[in-house]
Amino acid sequence: MTEYYKTGKLVSVFGLTGEFILKHYLGKKTSLKGLQALFLQERKESFIPYFIENTRIKTIDEIYVKLEDINTREQALKLLQQEVWMQDKDFKKFSASSSLLNLLGYAVIEDNKTLGNILEVIEQPHQLLCRIEINGKEVLIPLHEQTIIKIDKKKSEVIVQLPEGLLEIYL
């Protein structure tokens, strides 16, 4: 089964021809040259491909993107504020190796016990969170210098020391 990673959001419509401004979290300046399609999530675990007509860089974390069959401002407005996803192979190709999005799929370890795998990295204005599931319940863990002890890229693990009582809030 193909893995999909949330990599950005369609934040604005640009012009009258259905072009978007895509704000991405890839951690580096990119035009996504060579990328065939972006995916929008119709419902949980159901992704629809939107084929790319052309792209160009706007800023370090924004791209102008024109999708096939979206030719008017009105058509584009229907997709505005949608989150954008990439397939695993494309995500690895276009994201910066230093990007925290690369922690997706890593195991979160506390006191030599695996809590779960990182399902999503959520950027908030003043902090970064990772979403994991423990016993079928969603848990958000802050990622910063006080909680991260070590990131082991070889083992795909993030070793953390969480604030006392954090997990009990969720479980």
C-alpha positions, 0 to 999 in steps of 0.5 A, a space after each residue: 500500500 502506498 504511503 501518503 505524507 501531508 506536505 502542504 496546503 493550498 492557501 490562495 488562488 492566484 490570478 484568473 486561470 485557476 493557479 494556486 499558491 501552495 504553502 509547503 513544509 518540505 524544508 527547502 526551496 523547490 519548484 517540485 520540478 518532475 513531480 507528476 501529481 499532488 494528492 488531495 484527501 477526499 476522506 480518510 485514507 482516500 486520496 485523489 491525484 491532481 496532475 500538475 500542469 506547471 509550477 514555479 517558486 514564489 518563496 522558500 516555502 511557497 510555490 505557484 502551482 497550476 493543476 490540470 483541468 482547473 482552469 478558472 478562479 471559480 474551480 480553484 476556489 472549490 479546492 482552496 484550503 485543502 491539505 496537499 499530500 505526496 506519495 512516499 517516494 516523491 516526499 523523500 525526493 523533494 523534502 530536505 533531509 533536515 526537515 522534521 517531516 522526515 520523522 514521519 514513520 519514526 518510532 517514539 520511545 520513552 524509557 525504552 518503551 515504544 509509544 507508537 509511530 509518528 503519523 503526522 508532524 503538525 507545525 504550530 506557530 510556537 511549537 512542533 507536535 507529532 501525532 501518534 496513536 496509543 491503544 487506538 487513541 490520538 496522542 499529540 507530543 510536543 517536539 522541542 529541545 526539552 522533550 527530545 533526547 535523541 533522534 536515531 536516524 539509523 533505527 528510525 527512532 525519536 527518544 523522548 522524555 515527556 512531561 509528567 502526566 502528558 500521556 494520562 491526559 490522552 489515555 
